[in-house]
């Protein structure tokens, strides 16, 4: 049964968890990946600021565009501990490529406009049908979510800039469980606002706010062996606040840091509701209800860049990300979330108007037990009991920038 179904509408976690807490994904900057996202939106070395802090577009002094992609490979081991079960063990390994595109244009010293297309939520969960014993709780969870952002940054004076962006998000979800198949899509709008402060020429500070986005999945159907029916569900992805800073120690070294607070406590319950009468269910019947009870989380990152010469820059960083899960009874087989530790390396090569960026991040995620499910499974005492360990991810990103 679809105890987690539309949870995935704006972001799905894979069997090893998403790249940030809950179902958040931040991998739309190769330079950012190279420093574990420290200084996101204010470093000014690529055109992705609109996705993190639209006011940060003022720190990039050139016009230009960039095209990039991040390849993510995730893995985990699991063991079924359900009473009376077989104690079967297995592993999951999945991969996906997330493309991105950004461009910005400076009208003058004060006003900059920008566009961005990137994937803020996504990835997949895919269990082996032949080995996985918890098929009634979830087999496959897939998501494609793309944001198209348009915004501007304006410098009030030499020390302060303000920015704003409108974010149009398309999400497409496909979820399966034993005897069930659900898919659907939605388009919704959100916004971002930000501010940067430059107290000295060598210090850049920023704060940004990304709004919640409300989705109502439509075009979806709950398919069973007895037929199918249209369903819908409402979900609100949470708002977050991002703080970032960068300090040019000298002409070679730049230090950076970020902290992000995400209001995951907004995600308390997930209800899946019929649109039409189906079998014994009248229209408007809640056919699946899951109590999520997530907690708010903090993400912290530190990074450094070293400029070797006019052509080469190398960087590294580390980060810590809290888990949204309060206890095993709120962790499900679709979203076995856990706290994460990031270690990153990256490099950039600049020649003429071109810049080529590489970034790599390794993520270690803490394992744990998943014993959560929907109310029907709880009432029938058929909740899962799965232990996850050796979970982690490898992320490699590449981008090309052209400046004019």
Secondary structure in CASP SS format (residue, H / E / C, confidence):
PFRMAT SS
TARGET T0000
AUTHOR 0000-0000-0000
METHOD secondary structure of the structure
MODEL  1
X C 1.00
X C 1.00
X C 1.00
X C 1.00
X H 1.00
X H 1.00
X H 1.00
X H 1.00
X C 1.00
X C 1.00
X C 1.00
X C 1.00
X C 1.00
X C 1.00
X C 1.00
X C 1.00
X C 1.00
X C 1.00
X C 1.00
X C 1.00
X C 1.00
X C 1.00
X C 1.00
X C 1.00
X C 1.00
X C 1.00
X C 1.00
X C 1.00
X C 1.00
X H 1.00
X H 1.00
X H 1.00
X H 1.00
X H 1.00
X C 1.00
X C 1.00
X C 1.00
X C 1.00
X C 1.00
X C 1.00
X C 1.00
X C 1.00
X C 1.00
X C 1.00
X C 1.00
X C 1.00
X C 1.00
X C 1.00
X H 1.00
X H 1.00
X H 1.00
X H 1.00
X C 1.00
X H 1.00
X H 1.00
X H 1.00
X H 1.00
X H 1.00
X H 1.00
X C 1.00
X C 1.00
X C 1.00
X C 1.00
X E 1.00
X E 1.00
X E 1.00
X E 1.00
X E 1.00
X E 1.00
X E 1.00
X E 1.00
X E 1.00
X E 1.00
X E 1.00
X E 1.00
X E 1.00
X E 1.00
X E 1.00
X E 1.00
X E 1.00
X C 1.00
X C 1.00
X C 1.00
X C 1.00
X C 1.00
X C 1.00
X C 1.00
X C 1.00
X E 1.00
X E 1.00
X E 1.00
X E 1.00
X E 1.00
X E 1.00
X E 1.00
X E 1.00
X E 1.00
X E 1.00
X E 1.00
X E 1.00
X E 1.00
X E 1.00
X E 1.00
X E 1.00
X E 1.00
X E 1.00
X C 1.00
X C 1.00
X C 1.00
X C 1.00
X E 1.00
X E 1.00
X E 1.00
X E 1.00
X E 1.00
X E 1.00
X E 1.00
X E 1.00
X E 1.00
X E 1.00
X E 1.00
X E 1.00
X E 1.00
X E 1.00
X E 1.00
X E 1.00
X C 1.00
X C 1.00
X C 1.00
X C 1.00
X C 1.00
X C 1.00
X C 1.00
X C 1.00
X H 1.00
X H 1.00
X H 1.00
X C 1.00
X C 1.00
X E 1.00
X E 1.00
X E 1.00
X E 1.00
X E 1.00
X E 1.00
X E 1.00
X E 1.00
X E 1.00
X E 1.00
X E 1.00
X E 1.00
X E 1.00
X E 1.00
X E 1.00
X E 1.00
X C 1.00
X C 1.00
X C 1.00
X C 1.00
X E 1.00
X E 1.00
X E 1.00
X E 1.00
X E 1.00
X E 1.00
X E 1.00
X E 1.00
X E 1.00
X E 1.00
X E 1.00
X E 1.00
X E 1.00
X E 1.00
X E 1.00
X E 1.00
X E 1.00
X E 1.00
X C 1.00
X C 1.00
X E 1.00
X E 1.00
X E 1.00
X E 1.00
X E 1.00
X E 1.00
X E 1.00
X E 1.00
X E 1.00
X E 1.00
X E 1.00
X E 1.00
X E 1.00
X E 1.00
X E 1.00
X E 1.00
X E 1.00
X E 1.00
X E 1.00
X E 1.00
X E 1.00
X C 1.00
X C 1.00
X E 1.00
X E 1.00
X E 1.00
X E 1.00
X E 1.00
X E 1.00
X E 1.00
X E 1.00
X C 1.00
X C 1.00
X E 1.00
X E 1.00
X E 1.00
X E 1.00
X C 1.00
X E 1.00
X C 1.00
X E 1.00
X E 1.00
X E 1.00
X E 1.00
X E 1.00
X C 1.00
X C 1.00
X E 1.00
X E 1.00
X E 1.00
X E 1.00
X E 1.00
X E 1.00
X C 1.00
X E 1.00
X E 1.00
X E 1.00
X E 1.00
X C 1.00
X C 1.00
X E 1.00
X E 1.00
X E 1.00
X E 1.00
X E 1.00
X E 1.00
X E 1.00
X E 1.00
X E 1.00
X C 1.00
X C 1.00
X C 1.00
X C 1.00
X E 1.00
X E 1.00
X E 1.00
X E 1.00
X E 1.00
X E 1.00
X E 1.00
X E 1.00
X E 1.00
X E 1.00
X C 1.00
X H 1.00
X H 1.00
X H 1.00
X C 1.00
X C 1.00
X E 1.00
X E 1.00
X E 1.00
X E 1.00
X E 1.00
X E 1.00
X C 1.00
X C 1.00
X C 1.00
X E 1.00
X C 1.00
X C 1.00
X E 1.00
X C 1.00
X C 1.00
X C 1.00
X C 1.00
X E 1.00
X E 1.00
X E 1.00
X E 1.00
X E 1.00
X E 1.00
X C 1.00
X C 1.00
X C 1.00
X C 1.00
X C 1.00
X E 1.00
X E 1.00
X E 1.00
X E 1.00
X E 1.00
X E 1.00
X E 1.00
X E 1.00
X E 1.00
X E 1.00
X E 1.00
X C 1.00
X C 1.00
X C 1.00
X C 1.00
X E 1.00
X E 1.00
X E 1.00
X E 1.00
X E 1.00
X E 1.00
X E 1.00
X E 1.00
X E 1.00
X E 1.00
X C 1.00
X C 1.00
X C 1.00
X C 1.00
X C 1.00
X C 1.00
X H 1.00
X H 1.00
X H 1.00
X C 1.00
X C 1.00
X C 1.00
X C 1.00
X C 1.00
X C 1.00
X C 1.00
X C 1.00
X C 1.00
X E 1.00
X E 1.00
X E 1.00
X E 1.00
X E 1.00
X E 1.00
X E 1.00
X E 1.00
X E 1.00
X E 1.00
X E 1.00
X E 1.00
X C 1.00
X C 1.00
X E 1.00
X E 1.00
X E 1.00
X E 1.00
X E 1.00
X E 1.00
X E 1.00
X E 1.00
X E 1.00
X E 1.00
X E 1.00
X E 1.00
X C 1.00
X C 1.00
X E 1.00
X E 1.00
X E 1.00
X C 1.00
X C 1.00
X C 1.00
X C 1.00
X H 1.00
X H 1.00
X H 1.00
X H 1.00
X H 1.00
X C 1.00
X C 1.00
X C 1.00
X C 1.00
X C 1.00
X C 1.00
X E 1.00
X E 1.00
X E 1.00
X E 1.00
X E 1.00
X E 1.00
X E 1.00
X E 1.00
X E 1.00
X E 1.00
X E 1.00
X E 1.00
X E 1.00
X E 1.00
X E 1.00
X E 1.00
X E 1.00
X E 1.00
X C 1.00
END
